[in-house]
Amino acid sequence: MLLLPIRAVKQVVIEMMVFEGHEVEIIEVNGQIFFNSNHVGICLDFADSTIRDHMSKMSDKHTIKQLIRLS
């Protein structure tokens, strides 16, 4: 899991888009685009248990966790 300290995060934009009738969360951090894995799994018509199984196997290279103070 990639941890970004508050000082390293210069810009965060969180938006929702609709892809084939499903909402997908898009997170832009310092110009890099990330998609919500759960939402992508839903778009691919994966069962909830399949999505959880795949997400549990993600390594630090596959995920991002932001430490951001929202004001």
C-alpha positions as CSV (number, residue, x, y, z in Angstrom):
1,M,0.0,0.0,0.0
2,L,1.4,3.4,-1.0
3,L,1.2,5.8,1.9
4,L,1.3,9.5,0.9
5,P,2.1,11.9,3.8
6,I,0.0,15.1,3.8
7,R,3.0,17.2,2.6
8,A,3.5,15.0,-0.5
9,V,-0.1,15.4,-1.7
10,K,-0.3,18.5,-3.7
11,Q,-3.6,18.0,-5.4
12,V,-6.4,15.5,-4.9
13,V,-9.5,15.4,-7.2
14,I,-12.2,12.8,-6.6
15,E,-14.9,12.5,-9.2
16,M,-17.5,10.0,-10.2
17,M,-18.1,8.9,-13.8
18,V,-20.7,6.6,-15.3
19,F,-19.3,3.6,-17.3
20,E,-21.9,1.4,-19.0
21,G,-24.5,2.4,-16.4
22,H,-22.2,1.9,-13.4
23,E,-20.7,4.7,-11.2
24,V,-16.9,4.5,-11.0
25,E,-14.9,6.7,-8.5
26,I,-11.9,8.3,-10.1
27,I,-9.2,9.7,-7.8
28,E,-6.5,11.9,-9.2
29,V,-3.5,12.4,-6.9
30,N,-0.7,14.7,-8.0
31,G,-1.7,14.1,-11.6
32,Q,-1.9,10.3,-11.4
33,I,-5.3,8.7,-12.0
34,F,-6.5,5.8,-9.9
35,F,-9.8,3.9,-10.1
36,N,-11.8,2.5,-7.2
37,S,-11.2,-1.3,-7.5
38,N,-14.6,-2.2,-6.1
39,H,-16.3,-0.1,-8.7
40,V,-14.2,-1.6,-11.5
41,G,-15.2,-5.1,-10.4
42,I,-18.8,-4.2,-10.4
43,C,-18.5,-2.8,-14.0
44,L,-16.9,-6.2,-15.0
45,D,-20.0,-7.9,-13.4
46,F,-17.9,-9.8,-10.8
47,A,-19.7,-11.2,-7.8
48,D,-19.1,-9.3,-4.6
49,S,-17.2,-12.4,-3.2
50,T,-14.9,-12.4,-6.3
51,I,-14.2,-8.7,-5.9
52,R,-13.3,-9.1,-2.2
53,D,-11.1,-12.1,-3.1
54,H,-9.2,-10.2,-5.8
55,M,-8.8,-7.1,-3.6
56,S,-7.5,-9.2,-0.7
57,K,-4.7,-10.4,-2.9
58,M,-3.5,-6.9,-3.9
59,S,0.0,-6.0,-2.8
60,D,1.4,-2.6,-1.9
61,K,2.1,-2.0,-5.5
62,H,-1.5,-2.3,-6.4
63,T,-3.1,0.0,-3.8
64,I,-2.9,3.5,-2.6
65,K,-3.9,4.9,0.8
66,Q,-3.9,8.6,1.3
67,L,-3.3,10.4,4.5
68,I,-5.1,13.7,3.8
69,R,-6.5,16.1,6.3
70,L,-9.9,17.4,4.9
71,S,-10.8,20.8,6.1
